[in-house]
Amino acid sequence: MRVAMYYNNKDVRLEDVPIPQIGPGEVLVKVLASGICGSDVMEWYRIKKAPLVLGHEITGEIAKLGEGVHNYKIGDRVFVSHHVPCNTCRYCLGGNHTACETLHKTNYDPGGFAEYIRVPPVNVERGLFVLPDEVSFEDGTFIEPLACVVRGQRLTGIQPGHSVLVMGSGIAGLLHVALAGVLGAGPVIATDINEYRLEAAQQFGADSVIYADEDVLSRLRQTNENRNADFVIVCTGAFSAFVQALRCVDRGGTVLFFAPTDPGADLPVPVNDFWRKSIKLMPSYGASPLDITMAIQLIRAGKVLVHQMITHRLSLGKTDLGFRLVAEAKESIKVIIEPHR
């Protein structure tokens, strides 16, 4: 079968490898759509394991069933979660599924930018979801990123009437903008350095937008009744955004670090000031099974208009172009690879 082998962001090659052989409890899935995530082009992180096949936002059809798999059938339309928790450790039982050791060790083989993937038994048991008829293969590639957004906003406790500042209007930022609107938050304000993405933020529900190279705090207060934001969500790895976020959060508010910055970067936090103002800082990584289920239903019901976020549909042979588009972060939002196109 063909795969897109990652060497670095500017070197993604079409190569041939054997179709994975499945064993008992496993499933072979024919990949029909696979989204490129911003984390796929996080080169400082990915290049350490190169060469490898990336891709973790996949949908497809079950092509083969291993011995003992009875809950699915050949031809089922599915979304496959690459990382799955054990659901039994102290972290899972405490609601911290993304801290589970099993979640960090699990994955499918070889990766979503391939014609077929082998789904191990633990993923079949805990990470295989049949797509509702209303959800297309393309739209299903948003299940994983939207689930991560659902988790972040669920943990922060965003409610109707809360003001939300989303820093960075790539796909993660746009999903946060859209979901905050669904939850009744407002005003929802988005920032970015790119005019194309700011226009997209307005299209998907931002009440106002701010160029990130402006005085963000001043512009925020002008649009939010002279107040800082109740919630600030950082969706960019730019260190300047992390610093801005600390300045833009209101008393009693929360800063959600949804994206990592470069390794080794230390953020100076005014601890005493935040202590007096009851400001909370929190990260969010990944998603739990509950969040995945919620994301599927949001897409199914048309509450989050993910289909309109797709800007590029590329064949497997053009995955290198897709990586360049996502890494450049100019005039693309969601880039989807269709391995059998």
C-alpha positions in Angstrom: 0.0 0.0 0.0 1.0 3.6 -0.3 1.9 5.8 2.6 3.0 9.4 3.1 6.3 9.1 5.0 7.3 12.1 7.1 10.9 13.1 7.3 10.4 16.8 8.0 7.8 19.5 7.2 9.3 20.0 3.8 10.1 16.4 3.0 7.0 14.1 3.0 7.5 11.2 0.5 5.0 8.8 -1.1 6.4 5.3 -0.3 5.2 1.7 -0.6 4.9 -0.6 2.5 3.1 -3.8 3.1 -0.6 -3.7 4.1 -0.6 -4.4 7.9 -1.6 -8.0 8.8 -4.2 -8.1 11.6 -4.4 -10.5 14.5 -7.1 -11.6 16.9 -9.2 -8.7 18.2 -7.9 -6.3 15.5 -9.5 -4.5 12.6 -8.1 -3.4 9.3 -9.6 0.0 8.2 -9.5 1.4 4.7 -8.6 5.1 5.3 -10.9 7.4 3.3 -10.1 10.8 4.9 -7.4 12.0 7.2 -7.0 15.5 8.5 -3.6 17.2 8.9 -3.4 18.5 12.5 -1.4 21.5 13.6 0.6 19.1 15.8 1.6 17.1 12.8 3.7 20.1 11.6 5.1 20.7 15.1 8.6 19.9 13.7 10.6 20.1 16.9 8.4 17.3 18.3 7.8 15.1 15.2 11.3 15.1 13.7 12.7 13.1 16.7 10.8 10.0 15.6 11.2 10.5 11.8 10.8 8.8 9.4 7.3 7.8 10.3 3.7 7.9 9.0 1.7 10.6 10.8 -2.1 11.3 10.8 -4.5 10.8 13.7 -7.8 12.3 12.5 -9.1 9.5 10.3 -12.3 8.1 9.1 -12.8 5.1 6.8 -14.4 1.7 6.3 -13.7 -1.6 8.0 -12.0 -3.8 5.4 -11.2 -6.9 7.6 -12.1 -8.2 11.0 -9.8 -10.2 13.2 -10.9 -13.3 15.1 -13.1 -12.4 18.1 -14.4 -9.0 16.8 -18.2 -9.2 16.9 -19.4 -5.7 17.5 -18.6 -4.5 14.0 -18.9 -5.7 10.4 -17.0 -5.3 7.2 -18.1 -2.1 5.5 -18.9 -0.2 8.7 -18.2 3.5 8.4 -16.0 4.4 11.3 -13.9 7.0 13.2 -10.9 5.6 14.9 -9.3 7.2 18.0 -5.5 6.9 18.0 -5.0 7.3 21.7 -7.3 5.5 24.1 -7.3 5.5 28.0 -7.5 2.4 30.1 -10.6 3.7 32.0 -9.4 1.9 35.2 -6.3 3.7 36.5 -6.4 6.4 39.2 -6.2 9.1 36.5 -9.1 7.8 34.5 -11.2 7.2 37.6 -10.5 10.8 38.6 -11.6 12.2 35.2 -8.1 12.8 34.0 -8.2 10.4 31.0 -5.5 12.3 29.1 -3.0 11.7 31.9 -3.5 7.9 31.6 -0.3 6.0 30.7 -2.2 3.7 28.4 -3.5 6.7 26.4 0.0 7.9 25.8 1.2 4.5 24.6 -1.6 3.5 22.3 -1.9 4.2 18.6 -2.8 2.6 15.3 -0.4 1.2 12.7 1.1 2.9 10.8 -0.7 6.3 10.8 -3.6 8.0 9.1 -1.7 9.1 6.0 -1.8 5.6 4.6 -4.3 3.6 2.5 -4.9 1.2 5.4 -4.4 1.1 9.1 -4.3 -1.8 11.6 -6.3 -1.0 14.7 -5.0 -2.9 17.8 -7.4 -4.6 20.2 -7.4 -1.9 22.8 -8.3 0.7 20.2 -11.0 -1.5 18.8 -12.5 -1.9 22.3 -12.3 1.7 23.4 -11.7 3.9 20.3 -13.7 2.7 17.4 -16.9 4.6 16.7 -19.4 3.9 13.9 -20.2 7.2 12.1 -23.8 8.3 12.1 -25.3 8.4 8.6 -25.4 12.2 8.8 -21.7 12.5 9.2 -19.6 12.3 6.1 -16.0 10.9 6.0 -14.7 14.4 5.5 -16.7 15.9 8.4 -15.7 12.9 10.6 -12.0 14.0 10.4 -13.1 16.8 12.8 -14.2 14.5 15.5 -10.8 14.2 17.2 -9.9 18.0 17.1 -13.4 19.0 18.1 -13.3 16.5 21.0 -10.1 18.1 22.3 -11.9 21.5 22.1 -14.9 20.1 23.9 -12.7 18.8 26.7 -11.0 22.2 27.1 -14.2 24.1 27.3 -15.8 21.5 29.5 -13.0 21.7 32.1 -12.9 25.5 32.1 -16.7 25.8 32.6 -17.6 28.3 29.9 -21.2 29.3 30.2 -23.7 31.7 28.6 -22.6 35.3 29.0 -19.0 34.6 29.6 -16.6 36.7 27.5 -14.0 34.6 25.6 -10.8 35.7 24.0 -9.4 33.1 21.5 -5.7 33.7 20.7 -4.9 32.2 17.3 -7.4 31.5 14.6 -6.1 28.3 13.0 -8.4 25.3 13.0 -8.2 24.8 16.8 -9.0 28.5 17.4 -11.9 28.4 15.0 -13.4 25.3 16.7 -13.1 27.1 20.0 -14.8 30.2 18.6 -17.6 28.0 17.2 -18.1 25.9 20.3 -18.1 29.0 22.6 -20.9 30.4 20.5 -22.9 27.2 20.7 -22.5 27.4 24.5 -23.9 30.9 24.5 -20.7 32.7 25.5 -20.2 36.2 24.4 -18.7 38.3 23.3 -16.3 35.9 21.6 -13.2 37.6 20.3 -10.5 36.1 18.2 -6.9 37.2 17.4 -4.4 36.3 14.7 -1.7 37.8 12.6 -3.3 36.7 9.4 -6.2 38.6 7.8 -7.5 35.5 6.1 -7.9 33.7 9.4 -9.4 36.6 11.1 -12.1 36.7 8.3 -12.6 33.0 8.9 -13.0 33.6 12.7 -15.8 36.1 11.9 -17.4 33.6 9.5 -17.5 30.9 12.2 -18.9 33.1 15.0 -16.5 35.6 16.4 -18.2 38.8 17.5 -15.1 40.7 16.8 -11.5 40.1 15.8 -8.2 41.7 16.7 -4.9 41.7 14.8 -2.4 40.1 17.2 0.3 42.7 16.5 -2.0 45.5 17.8 -2.5 46.4 21.5 -4.6 43.4 22.1 -5.5 44.3 25.7 -6.7 47.8 24.7 -8.7 46.5 21.8 -10.2 43.7 23.9 -11.4 46.2 26.6 -13.0 48.4 23.9 -15.1 45.5 22.7 -15.8 44.0 26.1 -17.4 46.8 28.2 -14.0 48.0 29.4 -13.2 44.6 30.9 -10.7 41.9 30.4 -11.9 38.5 29.2 -13.4 35.9 31.5 -11.7 33.2 29.6 -8.6 33.4 27.4 -7.8 30.4 25.2 -4.3 30.2 23.8 -4.4 28.2 20.5 -1.0 29.2 19.1 2.5 28.2 20.0 3.7 31.8 19.7 5.3 32.7 23.0 4.1 36.3 22.7 0.5 35.0 22.8 1.1 33.3 26.2 2.4 36.5 27.6 -0.5 38.5 26.2 -2.9 35.9 27.7 -1.7 36.6 31.2 -2.4 40.3 30.7 -5.9 39.9 29.1 -7.6 37.6 31.7 -10.1 39.3 34.1 -10.4 38.8 37.8 -11.8 35.4 38.6 -11.0 34.3 35.1 -9.2 31.4 33.5 -6.4 31.1 31.0 -6.6 27.8 29.0 -3.3 26.8 27.5 -4.6 24.7 24.6 -1.4 24.7 22.6 2.2 24.1 23.7 5.0 26.6 22.9 8.6 25.8 22.0 10.4 23.4 24.5 12.4 25.0 27.2 10.3 28.2 27.2 9.4 29.5 30.7 6.4 31.7 31.2 6.8 34.4 34.0 3.6 34.3 36.0 2.7 37.2 38.4 1.8 34.7 41.2 0.9 37.2 43.9 -1.2 39.3 41.5 -3.0 36.2 40.2 -3.5 35.0 43.8 -5.3 38.2 44.8 -7.4 38.2 41.6 -8.4 34.5 41.8 -7.0 33.8 38.3 -6.7 30.2 37.2 -4.2 28.8 34.7 -4.8 25.4 33.2 -3.7 23.3 30.3 -5.8 20.9 28.2 -4.4 18.1 26.1 -6.3 15.4 24.2 -9.8 14.2 24.8 -11.7 11.5 26.7 -14.2 9.0 25.3 -17.0 11.3 26.6 -15.6 14.2 24.7 -15.4 12.2 21.5 -19.1 11.2 21.9 -20.1 14.8 22.4 -18.1 15.9 19.3 -19.8 13.3 17.2 -23.2 14.5 18.3 -22.3 18.2 17.7 -21.2 17.4 14.2 -24.2 15.2 13.6 -26.6 17.9 14.7 -24.9 20.6 12.7 -24.2 22.7 15.7 -20.6 23.2 14.7 -20.3 23.8 10.9 -17.1 21.9 10.3 -17.7 21.2 6.6 -17.3 24.8 5.8 -13.9 24.8 7.4 -12.4 22.5 4.8 -10.2 24.5 2.4 -8.2 21.7 0.7 -8.8 18.1 -0.3 -5.6 16.4 -1.5 -4.6 13.0 -2.7 -2.1 10.9 -0.7 0.6 11.9 -3.3 0.1 15.5 -2.4 0.5 15.1 1.3 3.8 17.1 1.1 1.8 20.1 -0.3 -0.7 19.7 2.6 2.1 19.8 5.2 3.5 23.0 3.6 0.0 24.6 3.6 -0.6 23.8 7.3 3.0 24.8 8.3 2.8 28.1 6.5 -0.6 28.9 8.1 -1.5 31.4 5.5 -4.6 30.7 3.3 -5.7 27.3 4.5 -7.9 26.2 7.4 -8.5 22.5 7.3 -6.5 20.3 4.9 -7.7 16.8 4.3 -5.9 13.9 2.7 -7.9 11.3 0.8 -5.6 8.2 0.4 -7.8 6.5 -2.2 -8.5 9.6 -4.3 
